[in-house]
Amino acid sequence: MGSVDIALNVIIVGAGFGGLAAAIECRERGMNVVIIERYSDSNSAGDIIDFFPNGGKIVKRWEGGNVGKELHEIGADKIDVMELRKFDGTLISNIPWAINQEHRDTTYAGHRGNLHGCFFRCVQRLGATIVLGQSVKEYMEKDDAAGVRLADGQEFWGDLVVAADGGRSIARQQVLGLGDEKEGSGWAIFRTFFDSTEKQRSHPDLKEFMRTEKDNVRVWMSDHLSMLAYSWNNAEQVAWVLMHPDDNDIPESWSLGAAKEDMLPWIKEFTSPEAQALFEITPVGRTIDFKLVYRPPLEKWTSKNGRIILIGDAAHCNLPTAGQGGSQAIEDALTLAYCLQHCNRDVPLATEITQRIRYHRSNEVHKSGKLTRDSFHKVSWDEIMQDPKRWGQKRFPHLRPHDALETVSSQFEVIKQEIESGKNGSLDEVAMPLPPGGIFMTGDH
Ligand SMILES: Cc1cc2nc3c(=O)[nH]c(=O)nc-3n(C[C@H](O)[C@H](O)[C@H](O)COP(=O)(O)OP(=O)(O)OC[C@H]3O[C@@H](n4cnc5c(N)ncnc54)[C@H](O)[C@@H]3O)c2cc1C
C-alpha cells in the first residue's frame, strides 16, 4: 500500500472493532500505532455481530485476504436467507442474506468475541503497540501534537489521537464539548449466546432451526417486539436477541445479567413453537439485558485543532437495528487512514476530509436504525401480508454496493481543493452529499 515518508504517530483509544480497524489500516500504511484499551484482554463478551459488504470488503483486503478467510472459518458463512416470520411462525418473507457472490464473500457474522479475537490477532501481527487494562481519563491537544493521560498519570503523545472509545465515549464531552445527549430510553434487548449440546440440537421443534447443512437466521415479529436468532457452525453455536420495552430503565452494559423468568412476559408473545423451544433450551445465566439508547448524530467529529477525531460508535452510536455498527466503524477507519497517508503530514487536513466524506453517509445509516426499529409498529398484519416482500425490505434494508476505498481515493483531492479554496460552514453544508437515489436499495430509507 506504500508508506508515508516520516511515519505518523497515531494513538488510538479503544480496541473495539473501530479502534482495531484503524490500527490495521494505519499499520498497513506504515504509521506507528499505539492502541490503548481499558479491558485487560481481547474481550470475548457479546453475542452475535454482522459485518456487511461495505465493511467486509475492507476487511477482505487485510493481509491479502487472510483475516476475511479466518472470519468465515470461525463465523457463520452458510446463511442463504433471513427468514422473517410472524410471532406465530407464519412466514412473512425470505430476505436474501447476500445479493450476489461478492456480497456473500464480504459478509461476515459470528460470535462477537471470536470475530474480535481475529481482528486483535491481526493488529498484533502487524506490530502495533497494544496497551491493555488502562483507561484514558483525559484527551489533550496542542498545535502540533495530541495526547492522552491514563488513570495512572502516564501520558502518550503523537501526531493525532483517534477516539474509538465507543457509545459512552468521554471524548464527546472532552474533545467536542458536547454532553451525552441520548434518547429512546424505554427499549432494551435481551441477548444471549451459547454453545449448544447434542440434546438441545435434537429438540423436536428445532429441527429446522438447528439443521447443520446451513447456518440459520430467523426473525419473529410481533406488534411491538422482535426476536432475532442465529445458529451456525453445525448449529453448535446459537445466539438470539429480543427487543422489548424497558420498564425498569436499566443501565447500558454488555454484562447486565437477566433472569429467564423476567423474560417470560415478552417471550410468551412469540407463540411459534420454534421460538418457544429456543427459549426453553437457553441455559440459565447466559442472558443479558442491554439498554437500547439512541444518541443523535453529532455535528462534528474533530477537535479544535483537528488532531483528535472520533470514529465508530463514539462518532455515530448506531442502534443495533441498523446492523451497521461494526461496518460503519470500519469505513471510518479506512477513510481516516487513507487521508492520513495522503495528507503530507497535515493531520488537521486529513481529519477534516475524513469527516466531510463520512458525515452524511454515516448519519443516514445511523437514522435508519430508528426507522427499521419502528417499521412494524402500528401496522396491521393484513397490510404487511398484502406485500410481505416490501415489509421485509423495510425491516432489513440492504445498503447499495459501496466501496469506501474507491470513495476516499476519488474524493480526497476534490475535498482538499474545496477546503483550500475556502469552502467552510457546518458539516451539514460542506460534507460530501449523498449519491442520487440514496444509499439504501429500497426507497423507504
Ligand atoms: C463488550 C462489548 C460487547 C459487544 N457486543 C456486541 C454484540 O454482541 N453485538 C453487536 O452488534 N455489537 C456489540 N458490541 C458493539 C459493537 O462492537 C460496536 O457497536 C461496533 O463494533 C462499533 O465499534 P467501536 O469500536 O466503535 O465501539 P466498541 O465496540 O464499543 O469499542 C469501544 C472500545 O473502547 C474501549 N474504551 C472505552 N472508553 C475507554 C477509555 N476511556 N479508555 C480506554 N478504552 C476505552 C471499550 O472498552 C471498548 O473496547 C459490543 C461492544 C462491546 C464493548
PDBQT file of the ligand as one rigid body, heavy atoms in Angstrom, charges set to zero:
ROOT
HETATM    1  C1  LIG A 501     -18.009  -5.694  25.351  1.00  0.00    +0.000 C 
HETATM    2  C2  LIG A 501     -18.775  -5.365  24.107  1.00  0.00    +0.000 A 
HETATM    3  C3  LIG A 501     -19.648  -6.322  23.574  1.00  0.00    +0.000 A 
HETATM    4  C4  LIG A 501     -20.383  -6.018  22.407  1.00  0.00    +0.000 A 
HETATM    5  N1  LIG A 501     -21.199  -6.991  21.897  1.00  0.00    +0.000 NA
HETATM    6  C5  LIG A 501     -21.870  -6.737  20.745  1.00  0.00    +0.000 A 
HETATM    7  C6  LIG A 501     -22.688  -7.742  20.166  1.00  0.00    +0.000 A 
HETATM    8  O1  LIG A 501     -22.795  -8.844  20.665  1.00  0.00    +0.000 OA
HETATM    9  N2  LIG A 501     -23.350  -7.445  19.019  1.00  0.00    +0.000 N 
HETATM   10  C7  LIG A 501     -23.248  -6.220  18.426  1.00  0.00    +0.000 A 
HETATM   11  O2  LIG A 501     -23.869  -5.998  17.371  1.00  0.00    +0.000 OA
HETATM   12  N3  LIG A 501     -22.458  -5.258  18.944  1.00  0.00    +0.000 NA
HETATM   13  C8  LIG A 501     -21.771  -5.482  20.085  1.00  0.00    +0.000 A 
HETATM   14  N4  LIG A 501     -20.975  -4.501  20.615  1.00  0.00    +0.000 N 
HETATM   15  C9  LIG A 501     -20.934  -3.186  19.958  1.00  0.00    +0.000 C 
HETATM   16  C10 LIG A 501     -20.140  -3.210  18.682  1.00  0.00    +0.000 C 
HETATM   17  O3  LIG A 501     -18.899  -3.828  18.893  1.00  0.00    +0.000 OA
HETATM   18  C11 LIG A 501     -19.977  -1.790  18.196  1.00  0.00    +0.000 C 
HETATM   19  O4  LIG A 501     -21.266  -1.214  18.008  1.00  0.00    +0.000 OA
HETATM   20  C12 LIG A 501     -19.300  -1.631  16.861  1.00  0.00    +0.000 C 
HETATM   21  O5  LIG A 501     -18.466  -2.678  16.535  1.00  0.00    +0.000 OA
HETATM   22  C13 LIG A 501     -18.512  -0.312  16.802  1.00  0.00    +0.000 C 
HETATM   23  O6  LIG A 501     -17.307  -0.496  17.495  1.00  0.00    +0.000 OA
HETATM   24  P1  LIG A 501     -16.499   0.624  18.220  1.00  0.00    +0.000 P 
HETATM   25  O7  LIG A 501     -15.095   0.156  18.180  1.00  0.00    +0.000 OA
HETATM   26  O8  LIG A 501     -16.806   1.960  17.690  1.00  0.00    +0.000 OA
HETATM   27  O9  LIG A 501     -17.070   0.618  19.712  1.00  0.00    +0.000 OA
HETATM   28  P2  LIG A 501     -16.960  -0.518  20.830  1.00  0.00    +0.000 P 
HETATM   29  O10 LIG A 501     -17.063  -1.853  20.253  1.00  0.00    +0.000 OA
HETATM   30  O11 LIG A 501     -17.911  -0.136  21.894  1.00  0.00    +0.000 OA
HETATM   31  O12 LIG A 501     -15.466  -0.367  21.383  1.00  0.00    +0.000 OA
HETATM   32  C14 LIG A 501     -15.040   0.700  22.204  1.00  0.00    +0.000 C 
HETATM   33  C15 LIG A 501     -13.838   0.239  22.996  1.00  0.00    +0.000 C 
HETATM   34  O13 LIG A 501     -13.277   1.345  23.682  1.00  0.00    +0.000 OA
HETATM   35  C16 LIG A 501     -12.927   0.954  24.987  1.00  0.00    +0.000 C 
HETATM   36  N5  LIG A 501     -12.910   2.151  25.818  1.00  0.00    +0.000 N 
HETATM   37  C17 LIG A 501     -13.977   2.963  26.084  1.00  0.00    +0.000 A 
HETATM   38  N6  LIG A 501     -13.580   4.006  26.834  1.00  0.00    +0.000 NA
HETATM   39  C18 LIG A 501     -12.246   3.857  27.038  1.00  0.00    +0.000 A 
HETATM   40  C19 LIG A 501     -11.278   4.631  27.729  1.00  0.00    +0.000 A 
HETATM   41  N7  LIG A 501     -11.598   5.766  28.356  1.00  0.00    +0.000 N 
HETATM   42  N8  LIG A 501     -10.001   4.185  27.754  1.00  0.00    +0.000 NA
HETATM   43  C20 LIG A 501      -9.651   3.043  27.107  1.00  0.00    +0.000 A 
HETATM   44  N9  LIG A 501     -10.534   2.271  26.435  1.00  0.00    +0.000 NA
HETATM   45  C21 LIG A 501     -11.812   2.685  26.390  1.00  0.00    +0.000 A 
HETATM   46  C22 LIG A 501     -14.030  -0.040  25.356  1.00  0.00    +0.000 C 
HETATM   47  O14 LIG A 501     -13.639  -0.874  26.416  1.00  0.00    +0.000 OA
HETATM   48  C23 LIG A 501     -14.218  -0.787  24.052  1.00  0.00    +0.000 C 
HETATM   49  O15 LIG A 501     -13.382  -1.899  23.930  1.00  0.00    +0.000 OA
HETATM   50  C24 LIG A 501     -20.234  -4.748  21.778  1.00  0.00    +0.000 A 
HETATM   51  C25 LIG A 501     -19.358  -3.793  22.314  1.00  0.00    +0.000 A 
HETATM   52  C26 LIG A 501     -18.624  -4.094  23.462  1.00  0.00    +0.000 A 
HETATM   53  C27 LIG A 501     -17.664  -3.055  24.017  1.00  0.00    +0.000 C 
ENDROOT
TORSDOF 0
